[in-house]
Amino acid sequence: MNKQVKAKPFHTVSKYFIEFVQTQQFGGILLLACTFFSIAISNSAMAERYMHFWHTSFQIIISDTVFSKSIEFCINDGLMSIFFLLVGIEIKRELTDGELSTRQKAVLPLAAAFGGMIVPAFIFYVLNRGTVAAAGWGIPMATDIAFALGILALVGKKVPIALKVFLMALAVVDDLGAIVVIGLFYSSGIQLMYAFLSLSIIILLVVLNKLKVNYSSVYVALGFVLWFTIHRMGIHATLSGVLLAFTLPSFQKNDMPSVSGRVAHFIHIPVTFMIMPLFALANTCIVFGGNIFVGTPSTLIYGILAGLFLGKPFGIMLFSYLAVKLKWATMPRGVNWNLLLGAGFLGGIGFTMSVFITLLAFNLPEMINAAKITIVLTSLLAGVVGFIWLKFTLNKMKE
């Protein structure tokens, strides 16, 4: 009697993916709470002291050299490097063993992510071409993983696991795209000496990986040096986190978890429950008032709104449709076009990366404040619409 072998379903996922998704879901809710708290206190009697706190500087003296940096800098350029390290590890994991590791798995989320980056950026650029806001074209490109998965978790247990996998993979590619954009377009002039030192450290990390050196402390120590050289080179220092992530060993030795796995496990909780909330608290000091958009081109507001709320779902749907129509990809099991549209709206939640790119794109406080307000409100709108759409679609499917 022949035994039937069951094919592995599309939605078979690793324990690392489940752990990442579950942590990010709660992290998204915490991030939302911190955002509301920061906005509330920024519009209270304590606003001045609250904002002054984040700009408070402290000094570190090494020999004759004095380093003076604000708390905001330490969060945005220092702690966020650890966030990018975790994102880089997750991207690498998805590329090697996860949902982007084979052509069959990768094509649909890759196509959706490219559409979700190109279309919003194009809309923003068309609306702002020739204005002072044109530099912000990268703002509507990114998807916030924590917020998007947090909203998806609120939809309930009826959400197909394949849709979670799709949204997660899409957001990972989105993050990679945003990292490339930051590195290429939102960095200052390159200092060649520090560029050479950074390259030397990266080569050393790769060599240590090839030699199967399995000590996390060695890679972390070199990571700190890499952060310093990249910061002095003129490229945003957070990119050191991604570069370090891609050089960390993924092999196991003597039944020990890989260096990559150990580092991810160690920083996962601090990133989700400390670094991301601190980023939200420090960067959503948004003051509402009668003159909040004075001195800001209206096209900046329209560009962010149209890019995130309309461009994201349209780009995701268009490129997904083309990939399926051309038979480059197939629809995930249990997912239809209505569910994919709901995920597309959740892709319009661009909070963390969008705010981050805003800080790099603009220097004028009024433009930064206006952009932040628009990002927060548009992300909330996209989240609410995505939530309602998915709820409605799943209820109709149940009938």
Secondary structure, DSSP 4 states (H G I P E B T S, - for coil): -PPPPPPPPTT---HHHHHHHHHHHHHHHHHHHHHHHHHHHHTSTTHHHHHHHHT-EEEEEETTEEEEEEHHHIIIIIIHHHHHHHHHHHHHHHHHTSTTSSHHHHHHHHHHHHHHHHHHHHHHHHHHTTSTTGGGGGGGG---HHHHHHHHHHH-TTS-HHHHHHHHHHHHHHHHHHHHHHHHHS-----HHHHHHHHHHHHHHHHHHHTT---HHHHHHHHHHHHHHHHHHTS-TTHHHHHHHHHS----BTTBPPHHHHHHHHHHHHIIIIIHHHHHHHH--PPPSTTTTTTS-HHHHHHHHIIIIIIHHHHHHHHHHHHHHTTS--PPTT--HHHHHHHHHHTT--HHHHHHHHHHH---HHHHHHHHHHHHHHHHHHHHHHHHHHHHHHHHHH-
